[in-house]
Amino acid sequence: MFLKSLTARAIVPVAVAVTGFVVICCILLYSVMKTDMINDAVKYETNLADTIIKSTRYAMLKSDREMLTNIVSNIGQQKGVEHVRIFNKKGLIMLSEDPTELNRFVDKKTAGCIGCHAGAVPSATLGAMEQARRFVNDRGMEVIAITAPIYNEPACYTNTACHFHTANQKILGTLDIGLSAYPLRKTLSLMRSRMMLFSFMVLILTIGGVAALLRRQVFDPLREIKEFTSDVNRGNLSGELSGISGELSDLANDVRSVALRLRDAVLEVEKLKGKPGPANEKTAKKPSTETDSD
């Protein structure tokens, strides 16, 4: 019965439309914000990798392996850092915060290496987004990792203290650093829950506002018109229909005009019923004629 009422037919479609609109907008907004936050995390990690490369540059030029080991070890002990390693152009791990990885070759078909080694000739440059990769490590932690190439500089192939490199060699090695994605996932989860709460509040306020507006501007005037027509149908022609504004005022005026015409017609009929007809007048004059002839 409720779904067949005018109130339900007016509010339910509005509620469904508003719900769909809010849900779609929230999904799109969440997707955009999620992409932006991931890109920001990648940019932050790219800047961190660049800082590490610049911090180790002096130790590399001096070929100070002990200093390089301490730098990489200290970085690896920072909260949120899952791994940090430096390997040469052949993929041999030269430095790592995990001693068990030293002198091991990395797999060039993994997500962090395939971007450069996809073709016959390895690529020397990649964009920040192409350097990033997401995966789950052996400890079950989701990781956002960056592979940043260490380029050959004039100081590298002209410095006798450094390893011998030719000027034609563009890349000396690669820095691979991975940060835990847990803070990002936690932030996204918090943002998602808040957006759901905000969407629910918007939905309730919107539907409540629309329902209140419809009740004031539509349902209450229609109820008054209905009650007025019901009184007219029961024969009560003395009722009043006032206080209706807006577009429904035209309908109220039409209903009022019909009721007034009906009342005037009933009064005319009652007046006609109260007057004597022609037959009654002849009957009333006949007794007077007979009395005169006598």
C-alpha positions in Angstrom: 0.0 0.0 0.0 2.8 2.4 0.8 4.5 2.0 -2.6 1.1 2.8 -4.3 0.7 6.1 -2.4 1.6 9.4 -4.0 4.2 10.1 -1.3 6.1 6.9 -2.1 5.9 7.4 -5.8 7.3 10.9 -5.4 10.1 10.2 -2.8 11.3 6.7 -3.8 12.5 7.7 -7.3 14.2 10.7 -5.9 15.9 8.6 -3.2 17.0 6.1 -5.8 18.3 8.8 -8.1 20.1 10.7 -5.4 21.6 7.4 -4.0 22.9 6.4 -7.4 24.3 9.9 -8.1 26.1 10.0 -4.7 27.5 6.5 -5.0 28.9 7.1 -8.5 30.4 10.5 -7.6 32.0 9.0 -4.5 33.5 6.1 -6.5 34.9 8.5 -9.1 36.2 10.8 -6.4 37.8 8.0 -4.4 39.4 6.6 -7.6 40.9 10.0 -8.5 42.1 10.6 -4.9 43.6 7.1 -4.7 45.5 7.6 -7.9 46.8 11.0 -6.7 47.9 9.6 -3.4 49.7 6.7 -5.1 51.4 9.1 -7.5 52.4 11.3 -4.5 53.9 8.3 -2.8 55.8 7.3 -5.9 57.2 10.9 -6.2 58.2 10.9 -2.6 60.0 7.6 -3.0 61.7 8.9 -6.2 62.9 11.9 -4.4 64.2 9.7 -1.6 66.0 7.5 -4.0 67.6 10.6 -5.6 68.7 11.8 -2.2 70.3 8.4 -1.4 72.2 8.4 -4.7 73.5 11.9 -4.0 74.4 11.0 -0.4 76.4 8.0 -1.6 78.1 9.8 -4.5 81.1 10.9 -2.5 81.7 7.5 -0.9 81.4 5.9 -4.4 84.0 8.4 -5.8 86.3 7.6 -2.9 85.5 3.9 -3.3 84.8 3.8 0.4 82.9 0.6 0.7 82.6 0.7 4.5 80.9 4.1 4.3 78.6 2.9 1.6 77.7 -0.2 3.7 76.9 2.0 6.7 74.8 4.4 4.7 72.7 1.6 3.1 72.4 -0.2 6.4 71.2 2.9 8.2 68.6 3.7 5.5 67.4 0.1 5.6 66.8 0.3 9.4 64.4 3.3 9.0 60.8 2.6 9.7 58.8 1.7 6.7 61.8 0.8 4.5 61.4 -2.8 3.4 64.6 -3.1 1.4 67.3 -1.1 -0.1 70.0 -2.4 -2.4 72.5 -1.3 -5.1 73.5 -3.6 -7.9 75.7 -3.1 -10.9 74.8 -3.1 -14.6 75.0 -7.0 -14.7 72.5 -7.3 -11.9 74.9 -8.3 -9.2 73.9 -7.0 -5.8 76.9 -5.0 -4.4 75.3 -3.4 -1.4 72.2 -4.3 0.6 70.6 -3.7 4.0 70.1 -7.5 4.0 73.6 -9.2 4.1 72.2 -12.5 2.7 71.5 -10.7 -0.6 75.1 -9.7 -1.3 76.8 -11.1 -4.4 73.5 -12.5 -5.7 72.0 -11.6 -9.1 68.6 -10.0 -9.4 66.0 -11.4 -11.8 65.8 -9.0 -14.8 62.3 -10.3 -15.6 60.9 -8.9 -12.4 58.6 -5.9 -12.3 61.4 -3.5 -11.3 63.8 -4.6 -14.1 61.6 -5.6 -17.1 60.9 -1.9 -17.8 64.5 -1.4 -18.8 65.3 -4.9 -20.1 62.1 -5.5 -22.2 63.9 -4.9 -25.5 67.2 -6.2 -27.0 69.0 -3.1 -25.8 68.3 -1.9 -22.2 66.7 1.5 -21.8 68.8 4.1 -20.1 66.0 6.4 -18.9 62.5 5.8 -17.5 59.8 8.0 -16.1 59.0 8.1 -12.4 55.8 6.2 -12.8 57.6 3.6 -15.0 60.3 3.1 -12.3 57.7 2.3 -9.6 56.2 -1.2 -8.9 53.9 -2.7 -6.3 54.2 -6.2 -5.0 54.0 -8.4 -1.9 57.4 -9.5 -0.5 58.3 -12.7 1.2 57.1 -11.3 4.6 53.6 -10.7 3.1 54.0 -7.0 3.2 52.7 -4.9 0.3 55.6 -2.8 -1.0 56.0 0.2 -3.3 59.5 0.0 -4.8 61.5 2.3 -7.0 64.4 1.4 -9.3 66.6 4.5 -9.9 69.6 4.2 -12.3 73.0 5.5 -11.2 74.4 7.4 -14.2 78.0 7.6 -15.2 79.5 11.1 -14.7 82.8 12.6 -15.7 84.0 12.4 -12.1 83.4 8.6 -12.3 85.6 7.8 -15.3 88.2 10.4 -14.6 88.7 9.8 -10.9 91.5 7.2 -10.3 90.1 6.4 -6.8 86.8 5.2 -8.3 86.3 2.0 -10.2 87.4 2.1 -13.7 84.5 3.1 -16.1 84.7 4.1 -19.7 83.0 7.3 -20.8 80.7 5.3 -23.1 79.1 3.5 -20.2 75.9 5.4 -19.4 74.7 3.5 -16.3 77.0 2.2 -13.6 74.3 0.5 -11.5 70.8 0.8 -10.0 69.4 1.7 -6.7 66.4 -0.4 -5.6 64.4 0.8 -2.6 61.1 -0.4 -1.4 58.8 1.2 1.2 55.9 -0.4 3.0 52.5 0.4 1.5 50.8 -0.1 4.8 50.6 3.7 5.7 49.1 4.4 2.2 46.6 1.6 2.6 45.7 2.8 6.1 45.2 6.3 4.8 43.1 5.1 1.9 41.0 2.9 4.2 40.4 5.9 6.5 39.5 8.1 3.6 37.1 5.5 2.2 35.3 5.1 5.5 35.0 8.9 5.9 33.7 9.2 2.4 31.1 6.5 3.1 30.0 8.4 6.2 29.9 11.7 4.4 27.9 10.1 1.5 25.4 8.7 3.9 25.0 12.1 5.6 24.6 13.8 2.2 22.1 11.1 1.2 20.0 11.5 4.4 20.0 15.3 4.3 19.2 15.4 0.6 16.3 13.0 0.8 15.1 14.6 4.0 15.2 18.0 2.5 13.5 16.9 -0.7 10.8 15.1 1.3 10.2 18.1 3.5 10.0 20.4 0.5 7.6 18.1 -1.4 5.4 17.8 1.7 5.2 21.6 2.1 4.8 22.5 -1.5 2.9 19.5 -2.9 1.6 16.9 -0.4 -0.1 19.3 2.0 -1.8 21.4 -0.7 -3.0 18.2 -2.4 -4.3 16.9 0.9 -6.3 20.1 1.4 -7.7 19.9 -2.1 -8.6 16.3 -1.5 -10.3 17.0 1.8 -12.2 19.9 0.1 -13.4 17.8 -2.8 -14.4 15.0 -0.3 -16.5 17.6 1.6 -18.1 18.7 -1.7 -18.9 15.1 -2.6 -20.6 14.7 0.7 -22.7 17.7 0.1 -20.9 20.2 2.3 -20.6 23.2 -0.1 -19.7 25.7 2.6 -16.0 24.7 2.9 -13.1 27.0 2.1 -10.0 26.3 0.1 -7.2 28.9 0.8 -3.6 29.2 1.7 -2.3 27.3 -1.3 0.5 28.9 -3.3 2.7 28.0 -6.2 1.6 26.0 -9.3 -1.0 24.1 -7.3 -2.9 27.4 -6.7 -4.3 27.1 -10.3 -5.6 23.6 -9.5 -7.0 24.9 -6.2 -8.7 27.9 -8.1 -10.3 25.5 -10.6 -11.6 23.2 -7.9 -12.9 26.2 -6.0 -14.7 27.5 -9.1 -16.3 24.1 -9.8 -17.4 24.0 -6.2 -18.9 27.5 -6.3 -20.7 26.7 -9.6 -22.1 23.6 -8.1 -23.3 25.5 -5.0 -25.0 28.1 -7.2 -26.6 25.4 -9.2 -27.9 23.7 -6.1 -29.3 27.0 -4.9 -31.1 27.6 -8.2 -32.6 24.1 -8.1 -33.8 24.7 -4.5 -35.4 28.1 -5.6 -37.2 26.4 -8.5 -38.5 23.7 -6.2 -39.9 26.4 -3.9 -42.0 28.3 -6.6 -45.5 27.1 -7.7 -45.7 25.9 -11.3 -48.5 26.7 -13.9 -50.7 23.7 -13.0 -50.7 24.8 -9.4 -51.8 28.3 -10.4 -54.9 27.1 -12.3 -55.9 24.8 -9.5 -55.7 27.7 -7.1 -57.9 30.1 -9.3 -60.8 27.6 -10.0 -62.5 27.6 -6.6 -62.8 31.4 -6.7 -64.7 31.3 -10.1 -67.2 28.8 -8.8 -68.0 31.0 -5.8 -68.8 34.0 -8.0 -71.3 32.2 -10.3 -73.3 31.1 -7.2 
